[in-house]
C-alpha cells in the first residue's frame, strides 16, 4: 500500500512522446545528450535535446515501455519537439507518436520524505515495473512518477485509497524546483547550453557516447574549461511578478535568467541560471532579495 503519499495528475502539465520502430535506439542516440543504451526496464535517464549550436530545445525523462521509448516532457513544447525530431528521421525505421490518451502520468510525493516501503524503487531513476504502469524514483527526496497505460495507472491509484489525487499542482511544482530538476519551456528553448542547467552534474550528458546534434559545442565546454554559468535553487519571501525566461539584471548588466518558478503560500521558489562570478553578490528580482542554494546531486 502507498500510505502517506500525495498524488498528482500530471497529464495537463506533461506529455509523452513515444519513439518506436526498429531504428528507435539508433535514432535517439544520434539526437540526445545522454546514452540511450543506459535505458532499461529497470532504469530511466534524464537527457537533453539540442539544436546544432548546442542550445537546449528540450529536456526529458526517458523510460523503456515494452519495445518503445517514452520521452516525458512539458506539454507546452511537445508538439514543437515532435516536429523537430521528425526532421531527423529521414529513412530511419522510426515512428514518433504523441500519446495523449493511452499513456497517463501521475506524480507521487512521500509526505514523510523518508518512506521505508520495500516495494518502492530505492535509487535515483530506478524503475519498478507494475504490469503496464512504471514507477520511477525521481531526483529529490520522496519524489516518484507513475507512467503507463491509462487502465493500469488508474487501477494502481484506486487500489491505494489513501492517495489523494488531484492535489494542487503547485505543490508538485515546488518539490520539483527544490530538487533542482530543470525543464525547458517555449520561452527558454535555445536559451541555455546543457551545462548551465547542470545537466552534466545530474548525469544527463554522456561525453563518451559519440556524435549527436549539438555535441561539438557541449563537448568543447566540457573539455576546454569550466562552465561560466550554473543553475541554482532560489527563494524569495514574496510573490514575484517575473516569468520563466525573464532576464536577471545586476547594475544594468544581464547576469542570468529565470529557468522555472512557482508561487506557493505567498513565496516564490525558482530555478535560476547565473554567471558564477555574480553568485556572491546581493541578488534581487522585482526588488525582492533572493536566497541562493546549490542543488544536491
C-alpha positions, 0 to 999 in steps of 0.5 A: 500500500502507498500510505502517506503519499500525495498524488498528482495528475500530471497529464495537463502539465506533461506529455509523452512522446513515444519513439518506436520502430526498429531504428528507435535506439539508433535514432535517439542516440544520434539526437540526445545528450545522454546514452540511450543504451543506459535505458532499461526496464529497470532504469530511466535517464534524464537527457537533453535535446539540442539544436546544432549550436548546442542550445537546449530545445528540450529536456526529458525523462526517458523510460523503456515501455515494452519495445518503445521509448517514452520521452516525458516532457512539458506539454507546452513544447511537445508538439514543437519537439515532435516536429523537430525530431521528425526532421531527423528521421529521414529513412530511419525505421522510426515512428514518433507518436504523441500519446495523449490518451493511452499513456497517463502520468501521475506524480507521487510525493512521500509526505514523510520524505523518508518512506521505508516501503520495500516495494518502492524503487530505492535509487535515483531513476530506478524503475519498478515495473507494475504490469503496464504502469512504471514507477520511477524514483525521481531526483529529490527526496520522496519524489516518484512518477507513475507512467503507463497505460491509462487502465493500469495507472488508474487501477494502481491509484484506486487500489491505494485509497489513501492517495489523494489525487488531484492535489494542487499542482503547485505543490508538485511544482515546488518539490520539483524546483527544490530538487533542482530538476530543470525543464525547458519551456517555449520561452527558454528553448535555445536559451541555455547550453546543457551545462548551465542547467547542470545537466552534466552534474545530474548525469544527463550528458554522456561525453563518451557516447559519440556524435549527436546534434549539438555535441561539438559545442557541449563537448568543447565546454566540457573539455576546454574549461569550466562552465561560466554559468550554473543553475541554482535553487532560489527563494524569495519571501514574496510573490514575484511578478517575473516569468520563466525566461525573464532576464536577471539584471545586476547594475544594468548588466544581464547576469542570468535568467529565470529557468522555472518558478512557482508561487506557493503560500505567498513565496516564490521558489525558482530555478535560476541560471547565473554567471558564477562570478555574480553568485556572491553578490546581493541578488534581487528580482522585482526588488525582492532579495533572493536566497541562493542554494546549490542543488544536491546531486 
